[in-house]
Amino acid sequence: MQNIMEKGRSMVEMLGVLAIIGVLSIGGLSVYNRMQYEQRANQIVNDLTETITKLQKIGRQYDDGYNNVGLFAYKNKAYSGNWEFNSSSGSKTIFTSKTGAVYTFDGTAIDLFVLSVSNIDDNICIKLATTKVNHLQNLLVNGGRIGSYKEEVTLTKAADACNKGLNNKVNFSIKGF
């Protein structure tokens, strides 16, 4: 019962309001963190697609007789995973994570190349494995073949192939030109 002379809220009422605000804030922060993670994962998928397109363009230029392309350089972005380029001329790392270094690819003609993304978590592994890639010869996840240009990789198939944690590796074998 409130005294007629009292104005405002009691301490218990204020603590209740603060508790509700705290719970809502924690819920909002968890949604915000998940949205940041999804944005980062989408950026990785977009950069993978862009990288594959650039490498295919180099192959096309060589097939068309444009041999004056010079060195191809790709500066890395700061996110997880090591990215490696392998071709018939040997293994060349074109960019790696969190180093800020620029690596080069000499632009030699390519019959088949493999883009490997390693040390990624299971969510990014699933996103990469379910990404449609043009001219894909084979898709390997953690050493097992799960797709090609004729086979679409389902979410379930990708989830089964990807390990929990950060020890995942996705290999895209792509036909050159």
C-alpha positions in Angstrom: 0.0 0.0 0.0 1.4 3.3 -1.0 1.4 6.3 1.3 -0.4 9.4 -0.1 2.7 11.4 0.5 5.0 9.1 -1.6 5.7 9.9 -5.2 7.5 7.9 -7.8 8.3 4.2 -7.9 9.6 1.8 -5.2 13.1 0.3 -5.4 11.6 -3.1 -6.2 9.7 -1.7 -9.2 12.8 0.0 -10.5 14.9 -3.2 -10.2 12.2 -5.1 -12.1 12.3 -2.5 -14.9 16.2 -2.7 -15.0 16.0 -6.5 -15.1 13.7 -6.4 -18.1 15.9 -3.8 -19.9 18.9 -6.1 -19.2 17.2 -9.2 -20.7 16.1 -7.3 -23.8 19.6 -5.8 -24.2 21.3 -9.3 -24.1 18.8 -10.6 -26.6 19.4 -7.7 -28.9 23.2 -8.1 -28.7 23.0 -11.8 -29.5 21.0 -11.0 -32.6 23.4 -8.2 -33.6 26.4 -10.6 -33.2 24.7 -13.2 -35.4 24.0 -10.6 -38.0 27.6 -9.5 -38.0 28.7 -13.1 -38.4 26.3 -13.7 -41.3 27.6 -10.5 -43.0 31.2 -11.7 -42.7 30.3 -15.2 -44.1 28.5 -13.6 -47.0 31.6 -11.4 -47.7 33.8 -14.5 -47.8 31.4 -16.2 -50.3 31.3 -13.0 -52.5 35.1 -12.7 -52.4 35.5 -16.4 -53.4 33.2 -15.9 -56.4 35.1 -12.7 -57.4 38.5 -14.5 -57.1 37.4 -17.4 -59.2 36.0 -15.0 -61.8 39.4 -13.2 -61.9 41.4 -16.4 -62.3 39.1 -17.6 -65.1 39.5 -14.3 -66.8 43.2 -14.6 -66.8 42.9 -18.1 -68.4 40.6 -16.7 -71.1 43.0 -13.9 -71.9 45.8 -16.4 -72.4 43.6 -18.5 -74.6 42.7 -15.5 -76.7 46.4 -14.6 -77.2 46.6 -11.7 -74.8 49.9 -12.7 -73.2 50.7 -9.2 -71.9 48.6 -9.4 -68.7 51.7 -9.3 -66.4 51.5 -10.2 -62.7 48.2 -10.7 -61.1 48.0 -9.6 -57.5 45.2 -10.0 -55.0 45.4 -8.3 -51.6 43.8 -10.2 -48.8 40.9 -9.2 -46.6 41.0 -9.6 -42.9 38.9 -12.6 -42.0 39.3 -16.3 -41.1 40.7 -19.0 -43.3 43.8 -19.6 -45.4 43.3 -19.4 -49.1 45.6 -21.3 -51.5 45.8 -21.5 -55.3 47.1 -24.7 -56.9 47.6 -25.3 -60.6 49.5 -27.5 -63.0 52.5 -25.1 -62.6 52.6 -25.8 -58.8 51.1 -24.4 -55.6 51.0 -20.7 -55.2 49.4 -18.9 -52.3 47.5 -15.9 -53.6 46.3 -14.6 -50.3 46.2 -15.7 -46.6 44.3 -14.5 -43.6 45.1 -11.7 -41.2 48.6 -11.1 -42.7 47.9 -8.0 -44.8 50.4 -9.4 -47.3 50.0 -9.3 -51.1 50.8 -12.5 -53.0 51.1 -12.8 -56.8 50.2 -15.3 -59.4 52.3 -15.2 -62.6 49.5 -15.7 -65.0 50.6 -18.9 -66.8 48.1 -20.9 -68.8 45.9 -23.1 -66.6 44.2 -26.4 -67.5 42.8 -27.0 -64.1 43.2 -25.1 -60.9 42.2 -25.7 -57.3 41.2 -23.0 -54.8 41.5 -24.2 -51.3 40.0 -22.5 -48.2 41.2 -24.0 -44.9 40.9 -23.4 -41.2 37.3 -22.2 -41.4 34.5 -23.0 -39.1 31.5 -25.2 -39.9 29.1 -22.4 -40.7 31.4 -20.8 -43.3 32.2 -24.3 -44.6 28.5 -25.0 -45.3 28.1 -21.6 -47.0 31.1 -22.2 -49.3 30.1 -25.8 -50.0 26.6 -24.8 -51.1 27.8 -21.8 -53.2 27.2 -22.4 -57.0 30.5 -22.1 -58.8 30.6 -21.9 -62.6 33.0 -24.3 -64.4 33.3 -26.5 -61.2 35.0 -29.8 -61.9 35.0 -31.2 -58.3 34.1 -29.9 -54.8 35.9 -31.5 -51.9 35.1 -30.8 -48.3 37.6 -32.2 -45.8 39.0 -34.6 -48.4 35.7 -36.0 -49.5 34.1 -35.3 -52.9 30.6 -33.9 -52.4 29.8 -32.2 -55.7 30.6 -31.1 -59.2 29.1 -29.0 -62.0 26.5 -31.7 -62.6 25.6 -32.2 -58.9 24.1 -29.5 -56.7 25.2 -29.7 -53.1 22.3 -29.7 -50.6 22.4 -28.1 -47.2 22.2 -31.5 -45.5 25.1 -32.9 -47.6 27.3 -29.9 -46.8 26.5 -30.1 -43.1 27.4 -33.8 -43.0 30.7 -33.1 -44.7 31.7 -30.1 -42.6 33.3 -30.7 -39.1 32.3 -28.8 -36.0 34.9 -26.1 -35.1 37.6 -24.5 -37.2 39.2 -27.5 -38.8 37.5 -27.4 -42.2 38.9 -27.3 -45.7 37.0 -26.7 -48.9 38.6 -27.3 -52.3 37.2 -26.0 -55.5 38.6 -27.7 -58.6 37.8 -25.5 -61.5 38.3 -26.1 -65.2 40.6 -23.6 -66.9 40.2 -22.2 -70.4 
